[in-house]
C-alpha cells in the first residue's frame, strides 16, 4: 500500500541517481578532455565535476520558473479578475493546509493546467483559457485539486531541477558529435581529438537515456499521486475522470507544437495526440453504437484497450505522464472505495 512517504523516497532516490550519474558523466567528460587539452589532477577533475553539477542545478532552480513563464506567455490574475476561480482555489488550498498559490491564465484554447515555482509559498497555478471554457465547474475543481496536490507534495520543485539534466547531456552529445563529424583527418593529434569527441558524445547519449528514464518514471509517479490527492480533496474522483478524458481529446485536436513545459501540465499534449491518434485509426472498431462519433465512454474504453499493447508500454517509459486510461482506472478504484464507506484519510494513496 503506497503512502506519501513512498513518493518522497522516490523523489530523493531520483535526485540522488540523476545527480550521481550526471556528476560521473561530467567527470568522465573532463577526464577525456584532460587527455588532450587540460592538465588536472584527479581531485581537480572530481571538484570540477561536482561543482559543475551543483552550479547547473542551482542555475535551473533559479531560472526554471522564469523560463516557464516566458515560454507559456501566462498572465497573472489580480484580485477580482475571476472571482469563482479565486474562491475555488482558496477553498481547496485552505482545506489542503497550503498557502494560496498565485493564479495565472494562459491565452491558449487547449484545455490544460500546470503548477510551478521555487517554493510552496511562491507557487503559481496556471490554467489555460481553453480549460475554463470547455470544462464544467466540477471538472475544473478536479483539475485544481490535482494541481494543488503537486504543491502539497512539492514535486514540481524536484522536476524543475531534474528535468534539465538529461537535456544538458543531450545538448553536449549533439554538440560533441557534430564537432567530431566536421573535423577532418590529417595529423595524428587531430585524429585523437576527433576520437575523444566521439567518446564524449557516446557517453553523453548513454547518460541522456538513463537519466531521462529516471526523470520520466518520477514524473509519471507524481501524476498518480496528484490524481489521488484530487480525489481526496474534492471528494469527487469522477470529476477528474471526466476532466482527463476531455483534456486528452481536446489536446489531440490542437495543431500547435508541443510546449517545452509539457512535464508540468496535467496532461502531456504530445502523449494525448498519440493516444487519440491510435484510437481514431481504429474508429470503426471502437464506435460501439455506430453513430460515427466516439463519445466519452467509447473513447475511454478504446484508450484502455490500446494502452495494454506491448508497444505502448515501451513508449510509456519515455513519457512524462501515465496513459490516460491508467489514471482513470486509479480514480475509479478510489471512487468505488469511497462509495463503500471504507475510504479514510490514511488511504489517500493506497491504490497507487
VENMOJO-V755388 format. One record per residue. N is the residue number from 1. RES is the residue in one small letter. PSI is psi in whole degrees, -180 to 180 (none if undefined). OMEGA is omega in whole degrees, -180 to 180 (* if undefined). Layout:
BEGIN
{{N | RES | PSI | OMEGA} {N | RES | PSI | OMEGA}}
END
This chain:
BEGIN
{{1 | x | 123 | -177} {2 | x | 153 | 175} {3 | x | 175 | -179} {4 | x | -29 | 178} {5 | x | -33 | 179} {6 | x | -38 | 178} {7 | x | -41 | -180} {8 | x | -39 | 176} {9 | x | -43 | 180} {10 | x | -41 | 179} {11 | x | -45 | 179} {12 | x | -42 | 179} {13 | x | -43 | -179} {14 | x | -42 | 179} {15 | x | -46 | -179} {16 | x | -48 | -177} {17 | x | -49 | -177} {18 | x | -42 | 179} {19 | x | -41 | 179} {20 | x | -46 | 179} {21 | x | -42 | -177} {22 | x | -39 | 178} {23 | x | -43 | 178} {24 | x | -37 | 179} {25 | x | -47 | 178} {26 | x | -37 | 178} {27 | x | -43 | 179} {28 | x | -42 | 179} {29 | x | -47 | 180} {30 | x | -36 | 178} {31 | x | -44 | -180} {32 | x | -44 | 180} {33 | x | -31 | -180} {34 | x | -31 | 180} {35 | x | -31 | -174} {36 | x | -35 | -170} {37 | x | -36 | -172} {38 | x | 173 | 177} {39 | x | 71 | -175} {40 | x | 151 | 173} {41 | x | 170 | 179} {42 | x | -44 | 180} {43 | x | -40 | 179} {44 | x | -39 | 179} {45 | x | -45 | 179} {46 | x | -43 | -180} {47 | x | -44 | 179} {48 | x | -39 | -179} {49 | x | -50 | -179} {50 | x | -42 | 179} {51 | x | -40 | 178} {52 | x | -41 | 179} {53 | x | -46 | -179} {54 | x | -42 | 180} {55 | x | -39 | -179} {56 | x | -40 | 177} {57 | x | -43 | 178} {58 | x | -42 | 179} {59 | x | -46 | -179} {60 | x | -38 | 179} {61 | x | -40 | -178} {62 | x | -40 | -174} {63 | x | -15 | -178} {64 | x | -52 | 179} {65 | x | -37 | 179} {66 | x | -36 | 179} {67 | x | -41 | 178} {68 | x | -45 | 179} {69 | x | -46 | -177} {70 | x | -41 | -175} {71 | x | -24 | -178} {72 | x | -12 | 179} {73 | x | 37 | -178} {74 | x | 160 | 178} {75 | x | 122 | -180} {76 | x | 140 | -179} {77 | x | 141 | 173} {78 | x | 159 | 180} {79 | x | 126 | 179} {80 | x | -10 | 180} {81 | x | -38 | 179} {82 | x | 84 | -175} {83 | x | -43 | -178} {84 | x | -47 | 180} {85 | x | -44 | -179} {86 | x | -45 | -178} {87 | x | -36 | 180} {88 | x | -46 | 179} {89 | x | -40 | 179} {90 | x | -44 | 179} {91 | x | -48 | -177} {92 | x | -34 | 177} {93 | x | -41 | 177} {94 | x | -41 | 179} {95 | x | -33 | 180} {96 | x | -19 | -177} {97 | x | 31 | -180} {98 | x | 158 | 178} {99 | x | 150 | 176} {100 | x | 120 | 180} {101 | x | 159 | 171} {102 | x | 144 | -178} {103 | x | 142 | 180} {104 | x | 154 | 177} {105 | x | 136 | 178} {106 | x | 127 | 180} {107 | x | 72 | -177} {108 | x | 134 | -177} {109 | x | -9 | 178} {110 | x | 148 | 180} {111 | x | 110 | -180} {112 | x | 170 | 179} {113 | x | 158 | 179} {114 | x | 164 | 179} {115 | x | 141 | 178} {116 | x | 169 | 179} {117 | x | 175 | 180} {118 | x | -29 | -179} {119 | x | 163 | 178} {120 | x | -35 | -179} {121 | x | -18 | -180} {122 | x | 20 | -176} {123 | x | 154 | 176} {124 | x | 132 | 175} {125 | x | 116 | -177} {126 | x | 137 | 178} {127 | x | 145 | 176} {128 | x | 150 | 175} {129 | x | -34 | 179} {130 | x | -31 | 178} {131 | x | -47 | -179} {132 | x | -29 | -175} {133 | x | -33 | -169} {134 | x | -11 | 180} {135 | x | 153 | 177} {136 | x | 169 | -180} {137 | x | -40 | 179} {138 | x | -40 | 179} {139 | x | -39 | 177} {140 | x | -38 | 175} {141 | x | -42 | 179} {142 | x | -41 | 178} {143 | x | -44 | 179} {144 | x | -42 | 178} {145 | x | -40 | 178} {146 | x | -48 | -178} {147 | x | -37 | 177} {148 | x | -26 | 174} {149 | x | -40 | 177} {150 | x | -39 | 178} {151 | x | -44 | 180} {152 | x | -41 | -176} {153 | x | -14 | -179} {154 | x | 21 | -177} {155 | x | -24 | -180} {156 | x | -29 | 178} {157 | x | -43 | 179} {158 | x | -43 | -179} {159 | x | -34 | 178} {160 | x | -41 | -178} {161 | x | -50 | -172} {162 | x | -36 | -173} {163 | x | -20 | -178} {164 | x | -26 | -175} {165 | x | -46 | 175} {166 | x | -37 | -180} {167 | x | -42 | 180} {168 | x | -42 | 178} {169 | x | -40 | 179} {170 | x | -43 | -180} {171 | x | -40 | 177} {172 | x | -42 | 179} {173 | x | -47 | -180} {174 | x | -43 | -178} {175 | x | -47 | -179} {176 | x | -34 | 178} {177 | x | -43 | 179} {178 | x | -42 | 179} {179 | x | -44 | 179} {180 | x | -36 | -178} {181 | x | -34 | -177} {182 | x | -12 | 179} {183 | x | 139 | 180} {184 | x | 147 | 180} {185 | x | 176 | -180} {186 | x | -100 | 179} {187 | x | 154 | -180} {188 | x | -38 | -179} {189 | x | -39 | 180} {190 | x | -38 | 178} {191 | x | -37 | 179} {192 | x | -41 | 178} {193 | x | -41 | 179} {194 | x | -43 | 178} {195 | x | -37 | 178} {196 | x | -42 | 178} {197 | x | -41 | 178} {198 | x | -38 | 179} {199 | x | -43 | 177} {200 | x | -43 | -180} {201 | x | -44 | -179} {202 | x | -44 | 179} {203 | x | -41 | -179} {204 | x | -43 | 179} {205 | x | -41 | 179} {206 | x | -45 | 179} {207 | x | -40 | 179} {208 | x | -47 | -177} {209 | x | -48 | -177} {210 | x | -46 | -179} {211 | x | -35 | 178} {212 | x | -40 | 178} {213 | x | -41 | 179} {214 | x | -45 | -178} {215 | x | -42 | -179} {216 | x | -36 | 178} {217 | x | -44 | 178} {218 | x | -39 | -180} {219 | x | -44 | 179} {220 | x | -40 | -179} {221 | x | -42 | -178} {222 | x | -28 | 177} {223 | x | -40 | 177} {224 | x | -42 | 179} {225 | x | -40 | 179} {226 | x | -36 | 176} {227 | x | -47 | -179} {228 | x | -38 | -180} {229 | x | -39 | 178} {230 | x | -42 | 179} {231 | x | -42 | 178} {232 | x | -47 | -173} {233 | x | -40 | -177} {234 | x | -13 | -175} {235 | x | 26 | -179} {236 | x | 78 | 178} {237 | x | -32 | -177} {238 | x | -31 | 179} {239 | x | -43 | 179} {240 | x | -35 | 176} {241 | x | -52 | -180} {242 | x | -41 | -179} {243 | x | -43 | -179} {244 | x | -40 | 179} {245 | x | -46 | 180} {246 | x | -40 | -180} {247 | x | -46 | -180} {248 | x | -46 | -179} {249 | x | -42 | -179} {250 | x | -41 | 179} {251 | x | -32 | -178} {252 | x | -21 | -178} {253 | x | -13 | -176} {254 | x | 137 | 177} {255 | x | 0 | -178} {256 | x | 147 | 176} {257 | x | 154 | -178} {258 | x | 135 | 179} {259 | x | 153 | 178} {260 | x | -13 | -179} {261 | x | 21 | -172} {262 | x | -31 | -179} {263 | x | -21 | -177} {264 | x | -17 | -177} {265 | x | 160 | 174} {266 | x | -25 | 175} {267 | x | 138 | -180} {268 | x | 120 | -179} {269 | x | -39 | -179} {270 | x | -43 | 179} {271 | x | -40 | 179} {272 | x | -42 | 179} {273 | x | -44 | -179} {274 | x | -44 | -179} {275 | x | -48 | -177} {276 | x | -35 | 179} {277 | x | -44 | 179} {278 | x | -41 | -179} {279 | x | -44 | -176} {280 | x | -27 | 176} {281 | x | -21 | 178} {282 | x | 36 | -174} {283 | x | -44 | -178} {284 | x | -36 | -180} {285 | x | -37 | -175} {286 | x | -8 | 178} {287 | x | 83 | -171} {288 | x | -36 | -179} {289 | x | 3 | 176} {290 | x | 39 | 179} {291 | x | 5 | 178} {292 | x | 0 | -178} {293 | x | 137 | 175} {294 | x | 112 | 178} {295 | x | -179 | -174} {296 | x | -43 | -178} {297 | x | -43 | 179} {298 | x | -38 | 179} {299 | x | -40 | 178} {300 | x | -46 | -180} {301 | x | -39 | -180} {302 | x | -45 | 179} {303 | x | -37 | 179} {304 | x | -44 | -179} {305 | x | -44 | -177} {306 | x | -35 | -177} {307 | x | -10 | 179} {308 | x | -8 | -179} {309 | x | 150 | -178} {310 | x | -40 | -179} {311 | x | -43 | 180} {312 | x | -40 | 179} {313 | x | -41 | 179} {314 | x | -42 | 178} {315 | x | -30 | -179} {316 | x | -26 | 179} {317 | x | -32 | -178} {318 | x | 14 | -178} {319 | x | 147 | 178} {320 | x | -23 | -176} {321 | x | 152 | 174} {322 | x | 158 | 174} {323 | x | 145 | -176} {324 | x | -39 | -175} {325 | x | -34 | 180} {326 | x | -36 | 178} {327 | x | -40 | 179} {328 | x | -41 | 179} {329 | x | -39 | 177} {330 | x | -45 | -180} {331 | x | -35 | 179} {332 | x | -36 | 176} {333 | x | -43 | 178} {334 | x | -42 | 180} {335 | x | -42 | 178} {336 | x | -41 | 180} {337 | x | -37 | 177} {338 | x | -42 | -179} {339 | x | -26 | -180} {340 | x | -15 | -180} {341 | x | 5 | -178} {342 | x | -5 | -175} {343 | x | 127 | 179} {344 | x | 168 | -176} {345 | x | -23 | 179} {346 | x | 1 | -180} {347 | x | 22 | -177} {348 | x | -42 | -174} {349 | x | 16 | -173} {350 | x | -19 | -177} {351 | x | 2 | -179} {352 | x | none | *}}
END
